[in-house]
Amino acid sequence: MSLSSHLTELKKKHEHLSMEVENAQRLPSSDGLEIASLKKQKLKLKEEIARLSTS
């Protein structure tokens, strides 16, 4: 897998997690721990994208 296709895939995953977080926050029955977990995953992806973009 080339670097650009890997970055594209990471960005897609990041966007998907963003939508999941937004949807979870809208639901009153959402678990705060689940939202926090999604946000951590999203942050890790963002950091990985930034690291690879500057390499």
N, C-alpha and C positions, 0 to 999 in steps of 0.2 A: 504494500500500500504506500503510495507516495505521500509526502508531507502535506501537500495541499488537499488531497482527498481525506486524509486523516483529520485535518483541521475542519474541513467541511462537515465531517461526521460528528466531531465533537460539538460544533456549533449547533447542529440539528438536535443533538441530545440536550444541550443547554437550553435551547428554545422549548423543547418538549417539557423539560423540568419546570421552566418558567410558567408554562400553561398549567401544569399540575399544581404548582404552588398557588397560583391565582384561583384555580377552581377549589382547592382545598380550603383556602381562606374564606371563600364565599359561603361555604357550607357551615351552618351552625354546629353540626355534629362532628366537625373535624377535630382530630386529635392533635394537640399542640406538639407532641413529640414527633408525630408523622411529618408535620409541616417543617419542624426544625431539621429533621433528617433529610427531607427533600432540599431544603436550603443549603445544607452542608454539601450534598452531592453537587448541587448547582455551583457552589463556590469552588469546589475542587475542579470541576470542569473548566470554569472560568480561569482559574490559575494555570491549568494545563494549557489552555488555548493561548494565554498570554506568554507562557514560557516558550511554547513552540513558535509563536509568532516572532519573538525577538531573537530566536536562535539563527 
